[in-house]
Amino acid sequence: MSNPVVIVGAGLSGLRAASLLSEQGVQCLVLEARDRIGGRVLSTSAPDRPELGKFDLGPTWFWPQYESTITNLVKELNLETFVQYNKGVMLAERSPNQAPERYVMPENSGDKSMRIIGGVQSLIDAVADTIPSGVIELNTRVTAIRLDEAGAIMVEADLADGKRKKVLASAVILALPPRIVARHIEFSPSLPPNIINDLVSKPTWMAGQAKAVAIYDRPFWRESGLSGFATSWVGPLQEIHDASPETGSGALFGFFGMPAKKRRELGEDMVLKLVIDQLVKLFGNSAQNVKAILYKDWSSDFNTAVEEDLDPLRDFPRYGQPPKAGIWGKNIIFAGTETDSQYGGHLEGALLSAERAVFKITNINNKPL
């Protein structure tokens, strides 16, 4: 191939695709709108207390019992893992006027969730380390993809300094949420209406959600026999888990039951006050002794969410590959976790979609999958 394969998006799917292509000697270029790699993977420390550890504000777990691709990759990259803590009592908050109900968690209940030491960002960084330098370009927002009559593909992007960049591509892997592709990238000629409709119909996983992580000097709830796992019909958090590192500090994180539009109305300060109030009600006065609190509202992230993502999900979305791309043929390939029909929304789905995209690129003269 005289021109590189252009990969749009430096999340797990895009990075894994670049790694696999580079391994096979295929020239590629990753264009990422953000100023960082990882996409919806975001592991961060408290700005003033980095010694407390790194905490995931995006995906947290994988399940080795049935997710072999990520399990094998984690081993291949020599990443260290540990089991999600879930020993002890689970709490259920059903009414604002009643104490939380307590349930003893059966030993070995549920699927074993695994976490990566240093957060999922450790996986992102390890995959990026397998990619040759110069392949990934940050602060490069792809805005248009054009296909001329001779079959040449031109990718256009805006740079952070206001300049424009144009890249000739042999093919394009779109490792982005489907709705971001449909709403933020211009195609010339246009994508067929059935593809646009399919892309828009696929909710971006977690795009309407937010995560809050309350960090403590130790996981104090374990001392009173609590697992750190709680569910709530009251809110603002509807599901809470122990987010502590393997050793050292303690942390609790939660997914919100409060809709994105309500969070916007209240503002971050009020939302986090309500979070701490809820944690105190569930776990006692020690929950007031927060050393730091981290918050990421994905619904306000332009690179993740579109307007349609503000509506809460009622059911698990139906994910999978879009229909055939008409005149675009094999020139564009869709990747990302939302394109995987079995593991959509999981890290496993992102990796599988990358493998499929690379298979199509390296078998470009064969019939598409």
C-alpha positions in Angstrom: 0.0 0.0 0.0 1.5 3.4 -1.0 -0.7 5.4 1.4 -1.2 4.6 5.0 -4.2 3.0 6.6 -5.7 5.9 8.6 -7.2 5.0 11.9 -9.6 7.5 13.4 -9.6 7.3 17.2 -6.9 6.3 19.7 -9.1 4.4 22.1 -8.4 0.7 22.8 -9.8 -0.4 19.4 -7.8 2.1 17.4 -4.6 1.5 19.2 -4.9 -2.3 19.0 -5.6 -2.0 15.3 -2.5 0.1 14.8 -0.5 -2.4 16.9 -1.6 -5.3 14.8 -1.1 -3.6 11.5 2.4 -2.4 12.5 3.2 -5.9 13.6 2.4 -7.1 10.0 4.4 -4.3 8.4 1.4 -2.3 7.2 1.9 1.5 7.3 -0.8 3.2 9.4 -1.5 6.6 11.0 -3.7 7.1 14.1 -5.5 10.5 14.2 -7.0 11.4 17.6 -9.1 14.5 18.4 -8.2 14.4 22.1 -4.9 15.5 23.7 -4.5 12.0 25.1 -4.8 8.4 24.1 -7.4 6.0 25.6 -10.8 7.3 24.4 -13.3 6.3 27.0 -10.6 4.7 29.1 -9.5 7.2 31.6 -7.4 6.3 34.7 -6.3 9.3 36.8 -4.9 10.3 40.2 -6.2 13.0 42.6 -4.3 16.1 41.4 -2.9 16.9 44.9 -2.6 13.3 46.2 -1.0 11.1 43.4 0.3 8.8 46.1 -3.3 7.5 46.8 -3.2 5.7 43.4 -4.9 5.7 40.0 -8.6 5.3 39.6 -10.8 4.4 36.6 -13.3 7.0 35.4 -14.1 4.8 32.4 -14.2 1.0 32.2 -12.9 -0.9 35.2 -13.2 -4.6 34.8 -12.9 -7.6 32.5 -14.1 -11.2 33.0 -11.5 -13.9 32.2 -14.2 -16.6 32.5 -15.6 -15.7 29.1 -13.4 -12.9 27.7 -10.4 -14.7 26.3 -9.1 -11.9 24.0 -8.4 -9.3 26.7 -7.3 -12.0 29.1 -4.7 -13.2 26.7 -3.6 -9.7 25.8 -3.1 -8.7 29.4 -0.9 -11.8 29.9 1.0 -11.1 26.7 1.7 -7.5 27.9 2.7 -8.7 31.4 0.2 -6.5 33.1 -0.6 -7.3 36.8 -4.2 -7.8 37.8 -6.2 -8.4 41.0 -9.8 -9.6 41.8 -12.5 -7.0 42.4 -13.2 -6.9 46.2 -16.7 -8.1 47.0 -16.4 -9.8 50.4 -19.0 -9.0 53.0 -22.4 -7.4 53.2 -24.1 -5.7 50.3 -26.3 -2.7 50.9 -29.6 -1.9 49.2 -31.1 1.6 49.5 -34.8 1.5 48.6 -36.3 4.5 50.4 -35.0 7.9 51.4 -36.6 7.5 54.8 -35.4 4.0 55.7 -32.0 2.6 56.6 -30.3 0.6 53.9 -31.1 -3.1 53.8 -28.2 -5.5 54.4 -27.6 -8.7 52.4 -24.8 -11.2 53.1 -23.0 -11.9 49.8 -22.7 -15.7 49.3 -19.1 -16.7 48.9 -18.0 -16.9 45.3 -21.2 -15.3 44.2 -21.4 -13.9 40.7 -18.7 -13.8 38.0 -15.2 -12.9 39.1 -14.3 -9.4 37.9 -10.7 -8.6 37.3 -9.0 -5.2 37.6 -5.6 -4.1 36.2 -3.1 -2.6 38.6 -2.7 1.1 37.7 -6.1 1.1 36.1 -7.2 0.2 32.6 -4.9 3.0 31.4 -2.0 0.6 32.0 -3.5 -1.6 29.2 -3.8 1.5 26.9 -0.2 2.5 27.6 1.1 -1.0 27.1 -0.6 -1.4 23.7 0.6 2.1 22.7 4.2 1.0 23.5 3.9 -1.6 20.8 3.2 1.0 18.1 6.1 2.7 16.3 6.8 6.4 17.3 5.2 9.0 15.0 2.2 6.8 14.2 -0.2 8.5 16.7 -1.1 12.1 16.2 -3.1 13.8 19.0 -5.1 17.0 18.8 -6.1 16.0 15.2 -9.9 16.1 14.7 -11.0 14.3 11.6 -13.9 16.3 10.1 -14.3 14.9 6.5 -13.5 11.8 4.5 -13.7 12.1 0.7 -13.6 9.5 -2.1 -12.9 10.7 -5.6 -13.9 9.1 -8.9 -10.5 7.5 -9.2 -10.9 5.8 -5.8 -8.5 8.0 -3.9 -9.4 8.6 -0.2 -8.6 11.9 1.4 -9.0 12.4 5.1 -9.3 16.0 6.4 -8.7 17.1 9.9 -8.6 20.2 12.1 -5.5 20.8 14.2 -5.3 22.4 17.6 -3.5 25.5 16.1 -6.3 26.1 13.7 -4.6 24.7 10.7 -6.0 21.9 8.5 -4.4 18.6 7.7 -5.1 16.4 4.7 -3.9 12.8 4.4 -4.2 10.4 1.5 -5.3 7.0 2.8 -5.4 3.5 1.4 -8.3 2.7 3.7 -9.9 4.2 6.8 -10.7 2.4 10.1 -13.3 4.4 12.0 -12.5 3.4 15.6 -15.1 5.8 17.0 -18.6 5.5 18.5 -21.1 5.2 15.7 -23.0 8.3 16.6 -19.8 10.4 16.6 -19.1 9.2 13.1 -22.6 10.1 11.9 -22.7 13.5 13.6 -19.1 14.8 13.4 -17.7 13.5 10.1 -18.7 14.6 6.7 -18.5 12.0 3.9 -18.3 12.8 0.2 -20.0 11.1 -1.4 -22.5 10.8 1.5 -22.9 7.5 3.4 -26.1 5.7 2.4 -29.1 6.7 4.5 -29.5 3.1 5.9 -25.9 3.3 7.3 -26.5 6.7 8.8 -29.7 5.5 10.4 -27.9 2.4 11.7 -25.1 4.5 13.2 -27.4 6.9 14.9 -29.5 4.0 16.3 -26.5 2.6 18.3 -26.2 4.4 21.7 -22.6 5.2 22.6 -21.8 2.9 25.6 -21.7 4.9 28.8 -22.0 8.2 27.0 -25.0 9.3 29.1 -23.3 8.2 32.3 -20.9 9.8 34.8 -18.6 8.3 37.4 -17.7 9.6 40.8 -14.8 8.2 42.9 -14.5 9.1 46.6 -10.9 8.4 47.8 -10.0 7.6 51.4 -6.9 6.8 53.3 -8.0 3.2 53.7 -11.1 1.1 52.8 -12.7 1.7 56.2 -16.0 -0.1 55.3 -14.3 -3.5 55.2 -13.6 -3.1 58.9 -17.3 -3.3 59.6 -17.9 -6.2 57.2 -19.2 -4.2 54.3 -18.2 -5.2 50.7 -18.5 -1.7 49.3 -21.1 -2.9 46.9 -24.5 -1.1 47.1 -27.5 -0.5 45.0 -29.9 2.4 45.3 -33.4 3.4 44.1 -32.9 6.8 45.8 -29.7 8.1 44.3 -27.9 10.0 43.1 -25.7 6.9 42.6 -27.6 3.8 41.6 -24.7 1.3 41.8 -21.6 1.6 44.0 -18.5 -0.6 44.2 -15.3 -0.8 46.1 -12.7 1.0 43.9 -9.7 0.6 46.2 -6.3 -0.3 44.8 -4.9 -3.7 45.7 -3.1 -2.2 48.7 -3.0 1.2 50.4 -5.8 3.7 50.1 -9.5 3.1 49.8 -12.0 4.2 47.3 -15.7 3.9 46.4 -17.0 4.6 43.0 -20.6 4.8 41.6 -22.6 4.9 38.5 -25.4 7.5 38.5 -29.1 6.9 38.4 -29.5 10.7 38.1 -30.0 11.5 34.4 -27.5 13.6 32.5 -29.8 16.6 32.1 -30.5 16.7 35.9 -26.7 16.6 36.6 -26.3 19.6 34.3 -29.0 21.5 36.0 -27.5 20.9 39.5 -23.9 21.5 38.5 -20.8 19.5 39.6 -20.5 20.9 43.1 -24.0 20.1 44.1 -23.9 16.6 42.4 -20.8 15.7 44.4 -22.3 17.0 47.7 -25.2 14.7 47.1 -22.8 11.8 46.4 -21.0 12.3 49.7 -24.3 12.6 51.5 -25.4 9.3 50.0 -22.1 7.6 50.9 -22.4 8.8 54.5 -25.9 7.4 54.7 -24.7 4.0 53.4 -21.3 3.6 54.9 -21.4 5.8 58.0 -19.7 9.0 59.1 -16.3 7.9 58.1 -17.4 8.5 54.5 -17.2 12.2 55.2 -13.4 12.0 55.5 -12.8 12.2 51.8 -9.2 12.8 50.8 -10.1 13.5 47.2 -13.1 13.1 44.9 -12.9 12.5 41.1 -15.7 13.1 38.7 -16.2 12.5 35.0 -19.4 13.3 33.3 -19.1 11.5 29.9 -22.3 13.1 28.6 -20.6 16.5 28.5 -17.6 15.1 26.6 -17.8 16.3 23.0 -15.6 13.4 21.8 -17.9 10.8 23.4 -21.5 12.0 23.5 -24.0 13.5 21.1 -27.4 15.0 22.0 -29.2 11.6 21.6 -27.0 10.1 24.3 -28.4 12.3 27.0 -31.5 10.1 27.2 -31.0 7.3 29.8 -30.7 3.8 28.3 -33.8 1.6 29.1 -32.4 -1.6 27.7 -29.0 -3.0 26.6 -28.4 -1.7 23.1 -28.3 -4.0 20.1 -24.7 -3.6 18.8 -23.0 -5.0 15.7 -21.6 -4.1 12.3 -23.4 -1.5 10.2 -24.8 -2.6 6.8 -22.5 -2.7 3.8 -21.2 0.7 2.9 -22.4 1.0 -0.7 -20.0 3.0 -2.9 -17.5 3.2 0.0 -17.1 -0.5 -0.3 -13.9 -1.6 1.4 -12.5 1.9 1.8 -14.0 2.4 5.3 -14.1 -0.2 8.0 -16.1 0.3 11.2 -14.4 -0.7 14.5 -15.0 0.1 18.2 -16.9 -1.7 20.9 -20.3 -0.8 19.6 -19.6 -2.7 16.4 -19.2 -6.0 18.2 -22.5 -8.0 18.5 -21.4 -10.2 21.4 -19.3 -8.0 23.6 -20.5 -4.6 22.7 -19.8 -2.1 25.5 -16.9 -4.2 26.9 -13.2 -3.8 26.4 -13.4 -7.3 24.9 -15.7 -5.9 22.2 -13.2 -3.2 21.4 -10.4 -5.6 20.9 -12.4 -8.0 18.8 -13.5 -5.2 16.6 -9.9 -4.2 16.1 -9.0 -7.7 15.1 -11.8 -7.9 12.5 -10.8 -4.5 11.1 -7.2 -5.6 10.6 -8.3 -8.9 9.1 -10.3 -6.9 6.5 -7.4 -4.6 5.7 -4.9 -7.4 5.3 -7.3 -9.3 3.1 -8.4 -6.3 1.2 -8.8 -8.1 -2.1 -11.0 -10.8 -0.6 -14.7 -10.7 -0.1 -15.5 -8.6 3.1 -16.5 -10.5 6.2 
